[in-house]
Amino acid sequence: MSETAAVIRRFIDDELLDGPCDGDPLAEGRLDSLALEQLLAFIEDDLGVVLDDAEVTAEAFSAVKVVAALVDAKRASA
């Protein structure tokens, strides 16, 4: 797991869920729309990556590693 994925996963476990879960909470659909909004705010506020509306898709948020790859790609292009 990349460092970015680990940071995102830690946020999800600590702030959006009641603790760590087995598997990938995004892939398993464990986050509701409010939690996804909170995750997006975390990415923008804490990780410093602003996502365009077109980048916020079901595919882009289908798994923690996919979100982390998007965040890393945005950082690299900045």
MODELLER restraints for C-alpha pairs under 7 A, 6 or more apart:
rsr = mdl.restraints
at = mdl.atoms
rsr.add(forms.Gaussian(group=physical.xy_distance, feature=features.Distance(at['CA:4:A'], at['CA:68:A']), mean=5.47, stdev=0.5))
rsr.add(forms.Gaussian(group=physical.xy_distance, feature=features.Distance(at['CA:5:A'], at['CA:64:A']), mean=6.03, stdev=0.5))
rsr.add(forms.Gaussian(group=physical.xy_distance, feature=features.Distance(at['CA:5:A'], at['CA:65:A']), mean=5.67, stdev=0.5))
rsr.add(forms.Gaussian(group=physical.xy_distance, feature=features.Distance(at['CA:5:A'], at['CA:68:A']), mean=4.92, stdev=0.5))
rsr.add(forms.Gaussian(group=physical.xy_distance, feature=features.Distance(at['CA:9:A'], at['CA:64:A']), mean=6.71, stdev=0.5))
rsr.add(forms.Gaussian(group=physical.xy_distance, feature=features.Distance(at['CA:13:A'], at['CA:19:A']), mean=4.90, stdev=0.5))
rsr.add(forms.Gaussian(group=physical.xy_distance, feature=features.Distance(at['CA:13:A'], at['CA:20:A']), mean=4.89, stdev=0.5))
rsr.add(forms.Gaussian(group=physical.xy_distance, feature=features.Distance(at['CA:16:A'], at['CA:35:A']), mean=6.13, stdev=0.5))
rsr.add(forms.Gaussian(group=physical.xy_distance, feature=features.Distance(at['CA:24:A'], at['CA:63:A']), mean=6.46, stdev=0.5))
rsr.add(forms.Gaussian(group=physical.xy_distance, feature=features.Distance(at['CA:24:A'], at['CA:64:A']), mean=6.69, stdev=0.5))
rsr.add(forms.Gaussian(group=physical.xy_distance, feature=features.Distance(at['CA:25:A'], at['CA:31:A']), mean=6.87, stdev=0.5))
rsr.add(forms.Gaussian(group=physical.xy_distance, feature=features.Distance(at['CA:26:A'], at['CA:61:A']), mean=6.82, stdev=0.5))
rsr.add(forms.Gaussian(group=physical.xy_distance, feature=features.Distance(at['CA:26:A'], at['CA:62:A']), mean=5.71, stdev=0.5))
rsr.add(forms.Gaussian(group=physical.xy_distance, feature=features.Distance(at['CA:26:A'], at['CA:63:A']), mean=4.89, stdev=0.5))
rsr.add(forms.Gaussian(group=physical.xy_distance, feature=features.Distance(at['CA:26:A'], at['CA:64:A']), mean=6.29, stdev=0.5))
rsr.add(forms.Gaussian(group=physical.xy_distance, feature=features.Distance(at['CA:27:A'], at['CA:62:A']), mean=5.34, stdev=0.5))
rsr.add(forms.Gaussian(group=physical.xy_distance, feature=features.Distance(at['CA:27:A'], at['CA:63:A']), mean=4.85, stdev=0.5))
rsr.add(forms.Gaussian(group=physical.xy_distance, feature=features.Distance(at['CA:43:A'], at['CA:49:A']), mean=5.92, stdev=0.5))
rsr.add(forms.Gaussian(group=physical.xy_distance, feature=features.Distance(at['CA:44:A'], at['CA:50:A']), mean=5.04, stdev=0.5))
rsr.add(forms.Gaussian(group=physical.xy_distance, feature=features.Distance(at['CA:49:A'], at['CA:71:A']), mean=6.50, stdev=0.5))
rsr.add(forms.Gaussian(group=physical.xy_distance, feature=features.Distance(at['CA:49:A'], at['CA:74:A']), mean=6.77, stdev=0.5))
rsr.add(forms.Gaussian(group=physical.xy_distance, feature=features.Distance(at['CA:49:A'], at['CA:75:A']), mean=6.84, stdev=0.5))
rsr.add(forms.Gaussian(group=physical.xy_distance, feature=features.Distance(at['CA:60:A'], at['CA:66:A']), mean=6.09, stdev=0.5))
rsr.add(forms.Gaussian(group=physical.xy_distance, feature=features.Distance(at['CA:60:A'], at['CA:67:A']), mean=5.93, stdev=0.5))
rsr.add(forms.Gaussian(group=physical.xy_distance, feature=features.Distance(at['CA:61:A'], at['CA:67:A']), mean=5.57, stdev=0.5))
